[in-house]
């Protein structure tokens, strides 16, 4: 039973590490590992400072998620505005062509 749990843990470890790096949590994760192993004495002496540094790094990673989300939303909004402007321009050209009695619509510069 113990070997099965260890095997599952070792199978999931690379997946979790890849997920942490994808979420930009690689540096905070490395910091946590170093504080709990190599710098354990310093961590025990300065718990509040070490935890503050860790939470600041995680906060900066979360802020980068928000900035990325806002950039993606801004790009979607820009695309939507551009599509809407092109649709309005096409509708204007259709109205112009109908008013002039023409059956051909100029689509130059729409896309």
Backbone as XML, in Angstrom:
<?xml version="1.0"?>
<chain id="A" units="angstrom">
  <residue number="1" name="UNK">
    <atom name="N" x="0.828" y="-1.193" z="0.000"/>
    <atom name="CA" x="0.000" y="0.000" z="0.000"/>
    <atom name="C" x="0.875" y="1.260" z="0.000"/>
  </residue>
  <residue number="2" name="UNK">
    <atom name="N" x="1.937" y="1.226" z="0.798"/>
    <atom name="CA" x="2.823" y="2.372" z="0.885"/>
    <atom name="C" x="3.509" y="2.640" z="-0.456"/>
  </residue>
  <residue number="3" name="UNK">
    <atom name="N" x="3.898" y="1.567" z="-1.161"/>
    <atom name="CA" x="4.547" y="1.733" z="-2.458"/>
    <atom name="C" x="3.584" y="2.308" z="-3.487"/>
  </residue>
  <residue number="4" name="UNK">
    <atom name="N" x="2.320" y="1.953" z="-3.372"/>
    <atom name="CA" x="1.331" y="2.488" z="-4.301"/>
    <atom name="C" x="1.143" y="3.981" z="-4.080"/>
  </residue>
  <residue number="5" name="UNK">
    <atom name="N" x="1.067" y="4.406" z="-2.843"/>
    <atom name="CA" x="0.928" y="5.830" z="-2.529"/>
    <atom name="C" x="2.166" y="6.593" z="-2.977"/>
  </residue>
  <residue number="6" name="UNK">
    <atom name="N" x="3.343" y="6.033" z="-2.731"/>
    <atom name="CA" x="4.587" y="6.660" z="-3.167"/>
    <atom name="C" x="4.642" y="6.741" z="-4.695"/>
  </residue>
  <residue number="7" name="UNK">
    <atom name="N" x="4.226" y="5.688" z="-5.369"/>
    <atom name="CA" x="4.216" y="5.686" z="-6.832"/>
    <atom name="C" x="3.263" y="6.726" z="-7.398"/>
  </residue>
  <residue number="8" name="UNK">
    <atom name="N" x="2.083" y="6.843" z="-6.812"/>
    <atom name="CA" x="1.125" y="7.853" z="-7.264"/>
    <atom name="C" x="1.679" y="9.252" z="-7.001"/>
  </residue>
  <residue number="9" name="UNK">
    <atom name="N" x="2.306" y="9.434" z="-5.845"/>
    <atom name="CA" x="2.900" y="10.733" z="-5.529"/>
    <atom name="C" x="3.997" y="11.110" z="-6.504"/>
  </residue>
  <residue number="10" name="UNK">
    <atom name="N" x="4.845" y="10.165" z="-6.843"/>
    <atom name="CA" x="5.917" y="10.436" z="-7.802"/>
    <atom name="C" x="5.369" y="10.638" z="-9.211"/>
  </residue>
  <residue number="11" name="UNK">
    <atom name="N" x="4.224" y="10.028" z="-9.520"/>
    <atom name="CA" x="3.590" y="10.250" z="-10.813"/>
    <atom name="C" x="2.988" y="11.654" z="-10.892"/>
  </residue>
  <residue number="12" name="UNK">
    <atom name="N" x="2.402" y="12.126" z="-9.796"/>
    <atom name="CA" x="1.749" y="13.429" z="-9.787"/>
    <atom name="C" x="2.721" y="14.592" z="-9.607"/>
  </residue>
  <residue number="13" name="UNK">
    <atom name="N" x="3.901" y="14.345" z="-9.073"/>
    <atom name="CA" x="4.861" y="15.409" z="-8.802"/>
    <atom name="C" x="5.240" y="16.216" z="-10.046"/>
  </residue>
  <residue number="14" name="UNK">
    <atom name="N" x="5.611" y="15.606" z="-11.170"/>
    <atom name="CA" x="5.938" y="16.423" z="-12.350"/>
    <atom name="C" x="4.742" y="17.227" z="-12.863"/>
  </residue>
  <residue number="15" name="UNK">
    <atom name="N" x="3.552" y="16.666" z="-12.751"/>
    <atom name="CA" x="2.352" y="17.387" z="-13.179"/>
    <atom name="C" x="2.143" y="18.617" z="-12.302"/>
  </residue>
  <residue number="16" name="UNK">
    <atom name="N" x="2.298" y="18.455" z="-11.001"/>
    <atom name="CA" x="2.138" y="19.589" z="-10.088"/>
    <atom name="C" x="3.222" y="20.640" z="-10.286"/>
  </residue>
  <residue number="17" name="UNK">
    <atom name="N" x="4.447" y="20.209" z="-10.541"/>
    <atom name="CA" x="5.529" y="21.165" z="-10.800"/>
    <atom name="C" x="5.282" y="21.941" z="-12.093"/>
  </residue>
  <residue number="18" name="UNK">
    <atom name="N" x="4.821" y="21.252" z="-13.133"/>
    <atom name="CA" x="4.517" y="21.917" z="-14.388"/>
    <atom name="C" x="3.380" y="22.924" z="-14.210"/>
  </residue>
  <residue number="19" name="UNK">
    <atom name="N" x="2.372" y="22.550" z="-13.426"/>
    <atom name="CA" x="1.259" y="23.452" z="-13.158"/>
    <atom name="C" x="1.725" y="24.679" z="-12.374"/>
  </residue>
  <residue number="20" name="UNK">
    <atom name="N" x="2.584" y="24.467" z="-11.384"/>
    <atom name="CA" x="3.100" y="25.589" z="-10.598"/>
    <atom name="C" x="3.916" y="26.548" z="-11.467"/>
  </residue>
  <residue number="21" name="UNK">
    <atom name="N" x="4.717" y="26.015" z="-12.367"/>
    <atom name="CA" x="5.495" y="26.878" z="-13.260"/>
    <atom name="C" x="4.589" y="27.608" z="-14.240"/>
  </residue>
  <residue number="22" name="UNK">
    <atom name="N" x="3.542" y="26.942" z="-14.712"/>
    <atom name="CA" x="2.605" y="27.578" z="-15.634"/>
    <atom name="C" x="1.856" y="28.713" z="-14.938"/>
  </residue>
  <residue number="23" name="UNK">
    <atom name="N" x="1.590" y="28.577" z="-13.640"/>
    <atom name="CA" x="0.901" y="29.609" z="-12.869"/>
    <atom name="C" x="1.864" y="30.662" z="-12.313"/>
  </residue>
  <residue number="24" name="UNK">
    <atom name="N" x="3.111" y="30.612" z="-12.735"/>
    <atom name="CA" x="4.151" y="31.549" z="-12.301"/>
    <atom name="C" x="4.421" y="31.456" z="-10.795"/>
  </residue>
  <residue number="25" name="UNK">
    <atom name="N" x="4.347" y="30.266" z="-10.269"/>
    <atom name="CA" x="4.622" y="30.054" z="-8.847"/>
    <atom name="C" x="5.936" y="29.312" z="-8.626"/>
  </residue>
  <residue number="26" name="UNK">
    <atom name="N" x="6.790" y="29.288" z="-9.633"/>
    <atom name="CA" x="8.060" y="28.573" z="-9.522"/>
    <atom name="C" x="8.999" y="29.191" z="-8.493"/>
  </residue>
  <residue number="27" name="UNK">
    <atom name="N" x="9.136" y="30.512" z="-8.532"/>
    <atom name="CA" x="10.040" y="31.183" z="-7.594"/>
    <atom name="C" x="9.503" y="31.113" z="-6.155"/>
  </residue>
  <residue number="28" name="UNK">
    <atom name="N" x="8.212" y="31.377" z="-5.911"/>
    <atom name="CA" x="7.723" y="31.198" z="-4.540"/>
    <atom name="C" x="7.852" y="29.760" z="-4.049"/>
  </residue>
  <residue number="29" name="UNK">
    <atom name="N" x="7.665" y="28.788" z="-4.945"/>
    <atom name="CA" x="7.811" y="27.393" z="-4.549"/>
    <atom name="C" x="9.268" y="27.079" z="-4.199"/>
  </residue>
  <residue number="30" name="UNK">
    <atom name="N" x="10.195" y="27.576" z="-4.996"/>
    <atom name="CA" x="11.616" y="27.383" z="-4.706"/>
    <atom name="C" x="11.987" y="28.048" z="-3.387"/>
  </residue>
  <residue number="31" name="UNK">
    <atom name="N" x="11.461" y="29.258" z="-3.147"/>
    <atom name="CA" x="11.708" y="29.969" z="-1.897"/>
    <atom name="C" x="11.200" y="29.154" z="-0.706"/>
  </residue>
  <residue number="32" name="UNK">
    <atom name="N" x="9.998" y="28.583" z="-0.820"/>
    <atom name="CA" x="9.432" y="27.790" z="0.278"/>
    <atom name="C" x="10.289" y="26.559" z="0.555"/>
  </residue>
  <residue number="33" name="UNK">
    <atom name="N" x="10.732" y="25.901" z="-0.501"/>
    <atom name="CA" x="11.572" y="24.710" z="-0.319"/>
    <atom name="C" x="12.893" y="25.086" z="0.339"/>
  </residue>
  <residue number="34" name="UNK">
    <atom name="N" x="13.518" y="26.181" z="-0.103"/>
    <atom name="CA" x="14.793" y="26.602" z="0.492"/>
    <atom name="C" x="14.620" y="27.022" z="1.952"/>
  </residue>
  <residue number="35" name="UNK">
    <atom name="N" x="13.527" y="27.697" z="2.264"/>
    <atom name="CA" x="13.303" y="28.133" z="3.648"/>
    <atom name="C" x="13.078" y="26.942" z="4.574"/>
  </residue>
  <residue number="36" name="UNK">
    <atom name="N" x="12.457" y="25.895" z="4.065"/>
    <atom name="CA" x="12.186" y="24.735" z="4.909"/>
    <atom name="C" x="13.342" y="23.755" z="4.962"/>
  </residue>
  <residue number="37" name="UNK">
    <atom name="N" x="14.350" y="23.929" z="4.108"/>
    <atom name="CA" x="15.478" y="22.993" z="4.111"/>
    <atom name="C" x="16.796" y="23.711" z="4.405"/>
  </residue>
  <residue number="38" name="UNK">
    <atom name="N" x="17.320" y="24.440" z="3.436"/>
    <atom name="CA" x="18.657" y="25.010" z="3.544"/>
    <atom name="C" x="18.737" y="26.149" z="4.552"/>
  </residue>
  <residue number="39" name="UNK">
    <atom name="N" x="17.714" y="26.988" z="4.640"/>
    <atom name="CA" x="17.745" y="28.151" z="5.521"/>
    <atom name="C" x="16.760" y="28.001" z="6.678"/>
  </residue>
  <residue number="40" name="UNK">
    <atom name="N" x="16.627" y="26.793" z="7.175"/>
    <atom name="CA" x="15.652" y="26.527" z="8.233"/>
    <atom name="C" x="15.959" y="27.318" z="9.505"/>
  </residue>
  <residue number="41" name="UNK">
    <atom name="N" x="17.216" y="27.445" z="9.845"/>
    <atom name="CA" x="17.586" y="28.210" z="11.041"/>
    <atom name="C" x="17.217" y="29.680" z="10.914"/>
  </residue>
  <residue number="42" name="UNK">
    <atom name="N" x="17.503" y="30.262" z="9.766"/>
    <atom name="CA" x="17.143" y="31.658" z="9.532"/>
    <atom name="C" x="15.629" y="31.823" z="9.530"/>
  </residue>
  <residue number="43" name="UNK">
    <atom name="N" x="14.937" y="30.841" z="8.951"/>
    <atom name="CA" x="13.474" y="30.904" z="8.908"/>
    <atom name="C" x="12.895" y="30.872" z="10.317"/>
  </residue>
  <residue number="44" name="UNK">
    <atom name="N" x="13.424" y="30.014" z="11.165"/>
    <atom name="CA" x="12.923" y="29.922" z="12.540"/>
    <atom name="C" x="13.182" y="31.214" z="13.314"/>
  </residue>
  <residue number="45" name="UNK">
    <atom name="N" x="14.281" y="31.882" z="13.021"/>
    <atom name="CA" x="14.607" y="33.121" z="13.726"/>
    <atom name="C" x="13.814" y="34.318" z="13.201"/>
  </residue>
  <residue number="46" name="UNK">
    <atom name="N" x="13.388" y="34.272" z="11.950"/>
    <atom name="CA" x="12.696" y="35.404" z="11.322"/>
    <atom name="C" x="11.415" y="34.937" z="10.631"/>
  </residue>
  <residue number="47" name="UNK">
    <atom name="N" x="10.531" y="34.330" z="11.372"/>
    <atom name="CA" x="9.323" y="33.729" z="10.794"/>
    <atom name="C" x="8.443" y="34.781" z="10.113"/>
  </residue>
  <residue number="48" name="UNK">
    <atom name="N" x="8.196" y="35.882" z="10.783"/>
    <atom name="CA" x="7.298" y="36.899" z="10.233"/>
    <atom name="C" x="7.867" y="37.483" z="8.938"/>
  </residue>
  <residue number="49" name="UNK">
    <atom name="N" x="9.152" y="37.779" z="8.917"/>
    <atom name="CA" x="9.775" y="38.326" z="7.718"/>
    <atom name="C" x="9.744" y="37.317" z="6.575"/>
  </residue>
  <residue number="50" name="UNK">
    <atom name="N" x="10.104" y="36.071" z="6.878"/>
    <atom name="CA" x="10.129" y="35.039" z="5.838"/>
    <atom name="C" x="8.733" y="34.800" z="5.281"/>
  </residue>
  <residue number="51" name="UNK">
    <atom name="N" x="7.734" y="34.749" z="6.142"/>
    <atom name="CA" x="6.367" y="34.562" z="5.664"/>
    <atom name="C" x="5.891" y="35.777" z="4.867"/>
  </residue>
  <residue number="52" name="UNK">
    <atom name="N" x="6.279" y="36.964" z="5.293"/>
    <atom name="CA" x="5.920" y="38.168" z="4.549"/>
    <atom name="C" x="6.511" y="38.168" z="3.151"/>
  </residue>
  <residue number="53" name="UNK">
    <atom name="N" x="7.769" y="37.759" z="3.040"/>
    <atom name="CA" x="8.414" y="37.676" z="1.725"/>
    <atom name="C" x="7.689" y="36.658" z="0.851"/>
  </residue>
  <residue number="54" name="UNK">
    <atom name="N" x="7.359" y="35.509" z="1.449"/>
    <atom name="CA" x="6.660" y="34.470" z="0.690"/>
    <atom name="C" x="5.303" y="34.961" z="0.198"/>
  </residue>
  <residue number="55" name="UNK">
    <atom name="N" x="4.524" y="35.579" z="1.085"/>
    <atom name="CA" x="3.201" y="36.059" z="0.692"/>
    <atom name="C" x="3.299" y="37.198" z="-0.323"/>
  </residue>
  <residue number="56" name="UNK">
    <atom name="N" x="4.343" y="38.006" z="-0.242"/>
    <atom name="CA" x="4.540" y="39.064" z="-1.236"/>
    <atom name="C" x="4.823" y="38.457" z="-2.612"/>
  </residue>
  <residue number="57" name="UNK">
    <atom name="N" x="5.627" y="37.405" z="-2.652"/>
    <atom name="CA" x="5.905" y="36.755" z="-3.932"/>
    <atom name="C" x="4.645" y="36.116" z="-4.521"/>
  </residue>
  <residue number="58" name="UNK">
    <atom name="N" x="3.862" y="35.474" z="-3.678"/>
    <atom name="CA" x="2.606" y="34.880" z="-4.164"/>
    <atom name="C" x="1.646" y="35.979" z="-4.605"/>
  </residue>
  <residue number="59" name="UNK">
    <atom name="N" x="1.610" y="37.095" z="-3.874"/>
    <atom name="CA" x="0.764" y="38.220" z="-4.260"/>
    <atom name="C" x="1.169" y="38.810" z="-5.594"/>
  </residue>
  <residue number="60" name="UNK">
    <atom name="N" x="2.459" y="38.911" z="-5.842"/>
    <atom name="CA" x="2.940" y="39.419" z="-7.128"/>
    <atom name="C" x="2.556" y="38.451" z="-8.255"/>
  </residue>
  <residue number="61" name="UNK">
    <atom name="N" x="2.631" y="37.142" z="-7.986"/>
    <atom name="CA" x="2.204" y="36.163" z="-8.995"/>
    <atom name="C" x="0.707" y="36.316" z="-9.274"/>
  </residue>
  <residue number="62" name="UNK">
    <atom name="N" x="-0.089" y="36.494" z="-8.217"/>
    <atom name="CA" x="-1.533" y="36.684" z="-8.408"/>
    <atom name="C" x="-1.818" y="37.980" z="-9.164"/>
  </residue>
  <residue number="63" name="UNK">
    <atom name="N" x="-1.050" y="39.026" z="-8.876"/>
    <atom name="CA" x="-1.212" y="40.279" z="-9.604"/>
    <atom name="C" x="-0.885" y="40.090" z="-11.087"/>
  </residue>
  <residue number="64" name="UNK">
    <atom name="N" x="0.107" y="39.277" z="-11.387"/>
    <atom name="CA" x="0.437" y="39.017" z="-12.788"/>
    <atom name="C" x="-0.697" y="38.257" z="-13.473"/>
  </residue>
  <residue number="65" name="UNK">
    <atom name="N" x="-1.419" y="37.392" z="-12.723"/>
    <atom name="CA" x="-2.583" y="36.708" z="-13.303"/>
    <atom name="C" x="-3.653" y="37.722" z="-13.665"/>
  </residue>
  <residue number="66" name="UNK">
    <atom name="N" x="-3.882" y="38.686" z="-12.770"/>
    <atom name="CA" x="-4.902" y="39.703" z="-13.017"/>
    <atom name="C" x="-4.521" y="40.556" z="-14.226"/>
  </residue>
  <residue number="67" name="UNK">
    <atom name="N" x="-3.246" y="40.939" z="-14.311"/>
    <atom name="CA" x="-2.790" y="41.755" z="-15.442"/>
    <atom name="C" x="-2.955" y="40.974" z="-16.745"/>
  </residue>
  <residue number="68" name="UNK">
    <atom name="N" x="-2.610" y="39.704" z="-16.741"/>
    <atom name="CA" x="-2.763" y="38.879" z="-17.934"/>
    <atom name="C" x="-4.228" y="38.758" z="-18.322"/>
  </residue>
  <residue number="69" name="UNK">
    <atom name="N" x="-5.094" y="38.558" z="-17.348"/>
    <atom name="CA" x="-6.525" y="38.463" z="-17.615"/>
    <atom name="C" x="-7.053" y="39.770" z="-18.206"/>
  </residue>
  <residue number="70" name="UNK">
    <atom name="N" x="-6.629" y="40.895" z="-17.642"/>
    <atom name="CA" x="-7.071" y="42.189" z="-18.158"/>
    <atom name="C" x="-6.571" y="42.429" z="-19.582"/>
  </residue>
  <residue number="71" name="UNK">
    <atom name="N" x="-5.353" y="42.000" z="-19.879"/>
    <atom name="CA" x="-4.831" y="42.142" z="-21.238"/>
    <atom name="C" x="-5.648" y="41.325" z="-22.234"/>
  </residue>
  <residue number="72" name="UNK">
    <atom name="N" x="-5.988" y="40.092" z="-21.843"/>
    <atom name="CA" x="-6.794" y="39.259" z="-22.730"/>
    <atom name="C" x="-8.181" y="39.860" z="-22.931"/>
  </residue>
  <residue number="73" name="UNK">
    <atom name="N" x="-8.767" y="40.363" z="-21.871"/>
    <atom name="CA" x="-10.076" y="40.995" z="-21.995"/>
    <atom name="C" x="-10.004" y="42.244" z="-22.866"/>
  </residue>
  <residue number="74" name="UNK">
    <atom name="N" x="-8.935" y="43.022" z="-22.715"/>
    <atom name="CA" x="-8.762" y="44.224" z="-23.531"/>
    <atom name="C" x="-8.634" y="43.843" z="-25.009"/>
  </residue>
  <residue number="75" name="UNK">
    <atom name="N" x="-7.877" y="42.786" z="-25.312"/>
    <atom name="CA" x="-7.742" y="42.338" z="-26.699"/>
    <atom name="C" x="-9.084" y="41.889" z="-27.272"/>
  </residue>
  <residue number="76" name="UNK">
    <atom name="N" x="-9.867" y="41.169" z="-26.471"/>
    <atom name="CA" x="-11.189" y="40.759" z="-26.927"/>
    <atom name="C" x="-12.079" y="41.967" z="-27.183"/>
  </residue>
  <residue number="77" name="UNK">
    <atom name="N" x="-12.012" y="42.949" z="-26.300"/>
    <atom name="CA" x="-12.811" y="44.157" z="-26.467"/>
    <atom name="C" x="-12.379" y="44.926" z="-27.709"/>
  </residue>
  <residue number="78" name="UNK">
    <atom name="N" x="-11.079" y="45.020" z="-27.952"/>
    <atom name="CA" x="-10.568" y="45.679" z="-29.153"/>
    <atom name="C" x="-11.052" y="44.971" z="-30.416"/>
  </residue>
  <residue number="79" name="UNK">
    <atom name="N" x="-10.988" y="43.634" z="-30.419"/>
    <atom name="CA" x="-11.463" y="42.885" z="-31.576"/>
    <atom name="C" x="-12.955" y="43.125" z="-31.805"/>
  </residue>
  <residue number="80" name="UNK">
    <atom name="N" x="-13.721" y="43.133" z="-30.722"/>
    <atom name="CA" x="-15.154" y="43.357" z="-30.832"/>
    <atom name="C" x="-15.446" y="44.758" z="-31.372"/>
  </residue>
  <residue number="81" name="UNK">
    <atom name="N" x="-14.719" y="45.758" z="-30.870"/>
    <atom name="CA" x="-14.909" y="47.130" z="-31.356"/>
    <atom name="C" x="-14.560" y="47.253" z="-32.844"/>
  </residue>
  <residue number="82" name="UNK">
    <atom name="N" x="-13.474" y="46.601" z="-33.239"/>
    <atom name="CA" x="-13.068" y="46.645" z="-34.635"/>
    <atom name="C" x="-14.104" y="45.975" z="-35.526"/>
  </residue>
  <residue number="83" name="UNK">
    <atom name="N" x="-14.601" y="44.822" z="-35.102"/>
    <atom name="CA" x="-15.646" y="44.132" z="-35.866"/>
    <atom name="C" x="-16.901" y="44.996" z="-35.965"/>
  </residue>
  <residue number="84" name="UNK">
    <atom name="N" x="-17.263" y="45.630" z="-34.868"/>
    <atom name="CA" x="-18.453" y="46.480" z="-34.840"/>
    <atom name="C" x="-18.280" y="47.691" z="-35.773"/>
  </residue>
  <residue number="85" name="UNK">
    <atom name="N" x="-17.091" y="48.291" z="-35.759"/>
    <atom name="CA" x="-16.828" y="49.429" z="-36.636"/>
    <atom name="C" x="-16.905" y="49.008" z="-38.097"/>
  </residue>
  <residue number="86" name="UNK">
    <atom name="N" x="-16.348" y="47.849" z="-38.427"/>
    <atom name="CA" x="-16.403" y="47.368" z="-39.806"/>
    <atom name="C" x="-17.845" y="47.062" z="-40.218"/>
  </residue>
  <residue number="87" name="UNK">
    <atom name="N" x="-18.632" y="46.495" z="-39.309"/>
    <atom name="CA" x="-20.037" y="46.213" z="-39.618"/>
    <atom name="C" x="-20.810" y="47.514" z="-39.829"/>
  </residue>
  <residue number="88" name="UNK">
    <atom name="N" x="-20.541" y="48.515" z="-39.027"/>
    <atom name="CA" x="-21.199" y="49.812" z="-39.204"/>
    <atom name="C" x="-20.804" y="50.461" z="-40.531"/>
  </residue>
  <residue number="89" name="UNK">
    <atom name="N" x="-19.529" y="50.357" z="-40.887"/>
    <atom name="CA" x="-19.061" y="50.908" z="-42.151"/>
    <atom name="C" x="-19.722" y="50.198" z="-43.335"/>
  </residue>
  <residue number="90" name="UNK">
    <atom name="N" x="-19.822" y="48.878" z="-43.243"/>
    <atom name="CA" x="-20.479" y="48.122" z="-44.310"/>
    <atom name="C" x="-21.951" y="48.511" z="-44.416"/>
  </residue>
  <residue number="91" name="UNK">
    <atom name="N" x="-22.622" y="48.663" z="-43.288"/>
    <atom name="CA" x="-24.031" y="49.068" z="-43.316"/>
    <atom name="C" x="-24.177" y="50.454" z="-43.925"/>
  </residue>
  <residue number="92" name="UNK">
    <atom name="N" x="-23.262" y="51.350" z="-43.607"/>
    <atom name="CA" x="-23.286" y="52.693" z="-44.185"/>
    <atom name="C" x="-23.112" y="52.630" z="-45.698"/>
  </residue>
  <residue number="93" name="UNK">
    <atom name="N" x="-22.183" y="51.805" z="-46.165"/>
    <atom name="CA" x="-21.943" y="51.675" z="-47.604"/>
    <atom name="C" x="-23.145" y="51.036" z="-48.311"/>
  </residue>
  <residue number="94" name="UNK">
    <atom name="N" x="-23.823" y="50.109" z="-47.646"/>
    <atom name="CA" x="-25.022" y="49.510" z="-48.228"/>
    <atom name="C" x="-26.107" y="50.566" z="-48.368"/>
  </residue>
  <residue number="95" name="UNK">
    <atom name="N" x="-26.287" y="51.382" z="-47.347"/>
    <atom name="CA" x="-27.289" y="52.455" z="-47.416"/>
    <atom name="C" x="-26.943" y="53.447" z="-48.526"/>
  </residue>
  <residue number="96" name="UNK">
    <atom name="N" x="-25.676" y="53.784" z="-48.649"/>
    <atom name="CA" x="-25.239" y="54.698" z="-49.712"/>
    <atom name="C" x="-25.519" y="54.110" z="-51.089"/>
  </residue>
  <residue number="97" name="UNK">
    <atom name="N" x="-25.211" y="52.826" z="-51.270"/>
    <atom name="CA" x="-25.421" y="52.176" z="-52.560"/>
    <atom name="C" x="-26.909" y="52.116" z="-52.892"/>
  </residue>
  <residue number="98" name="UNK">
    <atom name="N" x="-27.737" y="51.817" z="-51.911"/>
    <atom name="CA" x="-29.187" y="51.770" z="-52.145"/>
    <atom name="C" x="-29.725" y="53.156" z="-52.501"/>
  </residue>
  <residue number="99" name="UNK">
    <atom name="N" x="-29.228" y="54.173" z="-51.811"/>
    <atom name="CA" x="-29.694" y="55.536" z="-52.079"/>
    <atom name="C" x="-29.285" y="55.981" z="-53.486"/>
  </residue>
  <residue number="100" name="UNK">
    <atom name="N" x="-28.140" y="55.501" z="-53.963"/>
    <atom name="CA" x="-27.671" y="55.865" z="-55.297"/>
    <atom name="C" x="-28.245" y="54.946" z="-56.370"/>
  </residue>
  <residue number="101" name="UNK">
    <atom name="N" x="-28.977" y="53.898" z="-55.948"/>
    <atom name="CA" x="-29.565" y="52.972" z="-56.908"/>
    <atom name="C" x="-28.567" y="51.982" z="-57.471"/>
  </residue>
  <residue number="102" name="UNK">
    <atom name="N" x="-27.478" y="51.755" z="-56.792"/>
    <atom name="CA" x="-26.453" y="50.821" z="-57.263"/>
    <atom name="C" x="-26.649" y="49.463" z="-56.594"/>
  </residue>
  <residue number="103" name="UNK">
    <atom name="N" x="-26.172" y="48.432" z="-57.293"/>
    <atom name="CA" x="-26.271" y="47.082" z="-56.755"/>
    <atom name="C" x="-24.902" y="46.536" z="-56.331"/>
  </residue>
  <residue number="104" name="UNK">
    <atom name="N" x="-23.874" y="47.321" z="-56.534"/>
    <atom name="CA" x="-22.517" y="46.912" z="-56.190"/>
    <atom name="C" x="-22.069" y="47.745" z="-54.977"/>
  </residue>
  <residue number="105" name="UNK">
    <atom name="N" x="-21.523" y="47.038" z="-53.979"/>
    <atom name="CA" x="-21.073" y="47.699" z="-52.745"/>
    <atom name="C" x="-19.563" y="47.616" z="-52.687"/>
  </residue>
  <residue number="106" name="UNK">
    <atom name="N" x="-18.933" y="48.725" z="-52.415"/>
    <atom name="CA" x="-17.473" y="48.771" z="-52.281"/>
    <atom name="C" x="-17.067" y="48.212" z="-50.924"/>
  </residue>
  <residue number="107" name="UNK">
    <atom name="N" x="-16.302" y="47.141" z="-50.916"/>
    <atom name="CA" x="-15.837" y="46.544" z="-49.663"/>
    <atom name="C" x="-14.356" y="46.814" z="-49.415"/>
  </residue>
  <residue number="108" name="UNK">
    <atom name="N" x="-13.796" y="47.738" z="-50.142"/>
    <atom name="CA" x="-12.375" y="48.089" z="-49.989"/>
    <atom name="C" x="-12.108" y="48.633" z="-48.596"/>
  </residue>
  <residue number="109" name="UNK">
    <atom name="N" x="-11.143" y="48.091" z="-47.919"/>
    <atom name="CA" x="-10.729" y="48.600" z="-46.616"/>
    <atom name="C" x="-11.567" y="48.113" z="-45.446"/>
  </residue>
  <residue number="110" name="UNK">
    <atom name="N" x="-12.424" y="47.111" z="-45.670"/>
    <atom name="CA" x="-13.234" y="46.619" z="-44.553"/>
    <atom name="C" x="-12.455" y="45.628" z="-43.684"/>
  </residue>
  <residue number="111" name="UNK">
    <atom name="N" x="-11.724" y="44.685" z="-44.309"/>
    <atom name="CA" x="-10.982" y="43.718" z="-43.508"/>
    <atom name="C" x="-9.576" y="43.635" z="-43.962"/>
  </residue>
</chain>
